């Protein structure tokens, strides 16, 4: 939660988080499917209850947040992009649980949902037409605009290295926006200045923002 608060304080337009389901069906915010890299725990996130996950140290005494905590922090302050981690493991019912929470908290207008699992995004589009949606891609497809349309998404979100000016133009022509990741070094910054995506995600927003504005 400290990292999200610092991003808000830095003036970011959006914060982004990754969501998994605990063993008892709670929406929890952690990047990996496993616990070893970012906590003092081990094993799969899905094998532990939310209460058990909350007992772990996620760095300097920080706890693994519940998604509700992150939404409540963001509302009225900053946009929130939620990546649902439906690849490679799939969490049955995650889409419905997420939409129920966003509706209950009145957060649909201030959030976007993205995923590498394009059918999952297509499912959400049918369930909630008013929610902004995005598809993630790690490589350069032949027809990015087709992928965008088939998923019913608004945003095409590729790795910055899988982006080029032609891709940006194709997505724009299809009525979509391009948001690249992770823009963290000088090479990525230079490429973004050349390709001109609509948005970017960075682990170093202060430094990268200043370099892009320079």
C-alpha positions in Angstrom: 0.0 0.0 0.0 3.0 2.3 0.6 4.0 2.0 -3.0 0.5 3.0 -4.2 0.4 6.0 -1.9 3.8 7.1 -3.2 2.6 6.9 -6.8 -0.4 9.0 -5.9 1.8 11.5 -4.2 4.1 11.6 -7.3 1.2 12.7 -9.4 0.7 9.6 -11.5 -2.5 9.5 -13.6 -3.0 5.8 -12.8 -1.8 3.1 -10.5 -1.8 -0.6 -11.5 -2.2 -3.7 -9.5 -2.4 -7.5 -10.1 -5.2 -9.6 -8.6 -5.4 -13.2 -7.6 -8.0 -15.3 -5.6 -7.1 -16.7 -2.2 -8.2 -20.2 -1.2 -11.3 -18.7 0.4 -12.2 -16.7 -2.7 -11.0 -13.2 -1.6 -9.5 -10.8 -4.2 -5.8 -10.2 -3.1 -3.2 -7.9 -4.7 0.1 -9.5 -5.5 2.1 -9.8 -8.7 3.1 -13.5 -8.9 1.1 -16.7 -8.7 3.7 -17.7 -6.1 4.8 -16.1 -2.8 8.6 -16.6 -2.8 9.8 -13.5 -4.8 7.8 -10.8 -3.0 7.0 -12.1 0.4 8.6 -14.3 3.2 6.1 -17.1 2.3 6.3 -20.0 -0.1 3.9 -21.8 -2.4 0.9 -20.7 -4.5 -1.2 -17.7 -3.6 -4.3 -19.8 -4.3 -3.5 -22.4 -1.6 -3.7 -19.9 1.3 -6.7 -18.1 2.8 -6.7 -14.3 2.8 -6.1 -14.3 6.5 -3.0 -16.5 6.1 -1.7 -14.4 3.3 -2.1 -11.2 5.4 0.2 -12.7 8.0 3.1 -12.7 5.5 5.7 -9.9 5.2 5.6 -8.3 1.7 8.5 -6.0 2.4 9.4 -3.8 5.4 6.4 -5.1 7.3 3.9 -4.4 4.5 1.0 -6.8 4.1 -0.4 -8.3 0.9 -3.3 -5.9 0.3 -6.9 -6.8 -0.4 -8.2 -5.4 -3.6 -10.9 -3.5 -1.7 -8.2 -1.6 0.2 -6.5 -0.5 -3.1 -9.8 0.5 -4.7 -10.8 2.6 -1.6 -7.4 4.3 -1.6 -7.6 5.1 -5.3 -11.2 6.4 -5.5 -11.4 10.1 -6.2 -7.6 10.4 -6.3 -6.2 8.4 -9.2 -7.3 5.9 -11.9 -6.9 2.2 -11.1 -5.8 -0.4 -13.6 -6.5 -4.0 -12.4 -4.7 -6.8 -14.1 -6.5 -10.1 -13.5 -3.9 -12.9 -13.5 -5.7 -15.6 -15.5 -2.5 -16.8 -17.2 -1.1 -19.5 -16.8 -3.3 -20.4 -13.8 -7.0 -19.7 -14.1 -9.2 -18.7 -11.2 -12.8 -19.7 -11.8 -15.3 -17.0 -11.0 -12.7 -14.2 -10.6 -14.4 -12.0 -13.2 -17.7 -12.1 -11.5 -16.2 -11.4 -8.1 -14.3 -8.4 -9.4 -17.3 -6.9 -11.1 -19.4 -7.3 -8.0 -16.8 -5.5 -5.9 -16.4 -2.6 -8.5 -20.2 -2.1 -8.6 -20.6 -2.2 -4.8 -17.9 0.4 -4.3 -19.1 2.6 -7.2 -15.7 2.2 -8.8 -16.6 1.1 -12.4 -16.1 4.7 -13.9 -12.7 5.1 -12.3 -11.2 1.7 -13.1 -9.9 -0.4 -16.0 -9.4 -4.1 -16.1 -6.7 -5.7 -18.3 -5.4 -9.3 -18.8 -3.2 -11.5 -21.0 -6.3 -13.8 -21.1 -8.2 -12.1 -23.9 -11.3 -14.4 -23.6 -11.6 -13.3 -20.0 -11.7 -9.7 -21.1 -14.3 -10.6 -23.7 -16.4 -12.2 -20.9 -16.2 -9.0 -18.8 -17.2 -6.9 -21.7 -20.5 -8.9 -22.0 -21.1 -8.6 -18.2 -20.2 -4.9 -17.8 -20.3 -2.8 -21.0 -19.4 0.4 -19.2 -16.0 -0.8 -17.9 -12.8 0.2 -19.7 -11.0 -2.9 -20.7 -7.5 -3.7 -22.1 -5.6 -6.7 -23.5 -2.0 -7.3 -22.7 0.5 -8.7 -25.2 4.2 -9.6 -24.9 4.9 -10.0 -28.6 4.1 -8.2 -31.9 1.0 -9.7 -33.5 0.3 -9.3 -37.2 -3.1 -7.7 -36.6 -3.3 -6.0 -33.2 -6.5 -4.1 -34.1 -8.2 -7.5 -34.8 -7.2 -8.8 -31.3 -8.6 -5.6 -29.8 -12.0 -5.9 -31.6 -12.3 -9.6 -30.9 -11.8 -9.1 -27.2 -14.1 -6.1 -27.1 -11.3 -4.1 -25.5 -10.6 -0.3 -25.5 -6.9 -0.4 -24.8 -4.1 -2.5 -26.5 -1.3 -2.8 -24.0 1.9 -4.4 -25.3 5.5 -4.6 -24.0 7.2 -1.5 -25.2 9.6 -3.6 -27.3 6.7 -5.1 -29.2 5.5 -1.7 -30.2 6.1 0.3 -33.3 4.5 3.4 -35.0 2.5 1.2 -37.4 1.0 -0.7 -34.5 0.0 2.6 -32.8 -1.6 3.8 -36.0 -3.5 0.6 -36.5 -4.9 0.6 -33.0 -5.9 4.3 -33.2 -7.6 3.6 -36.6 -9.7 0.9 -34.8 -10.7 3.4 -32.1 -8.4 2.1 -29.4 -5.6 3.4 -27.3 -2.1 2.1 -26.8 -0.5 1.7 -23.3 3.0 0.2 -23.1 5.0 -1.4 -20.3 7.4 -1.5 -18.5 9.1 1.8 -19.4 12.0 1.9 -16.9 15.2 2.8 -18.8 16.6 5.2 -21.4 16.1 2.8 -24.3 12.4 2.3 -23.5 12.0 6.0 -23.0 13.6 6.8 -26.4 11.4 4.2 -28.2 8.3 5.7 -26.6 9.2 9.1 -27.8 9.5 7.6 -31.3 6.3 5.5 -31.2 4.1 7.9 -29.2 1.8 5.5 -27.4 -1.1 7.1 -25.4 0.1 5.9 -22.0 2.9 4.0 -20.4 3.4 2.0 -17.2 6.6 2.3 -15.2 8.2 1.2 -12.0 10.1 4.5 -11.9 7.4 7.1 -12.6 9.2 10.1 -11.2 12.4 9.6 -13.3 10.7 8.4 -16.4 8.1 11.1 -16.3 10.8 13.8 -16.1 12.7 12.2 -18.9 9.7 12.1 -21.2 8.9 15.7 -20.5 12.5 16.9 -21.1 
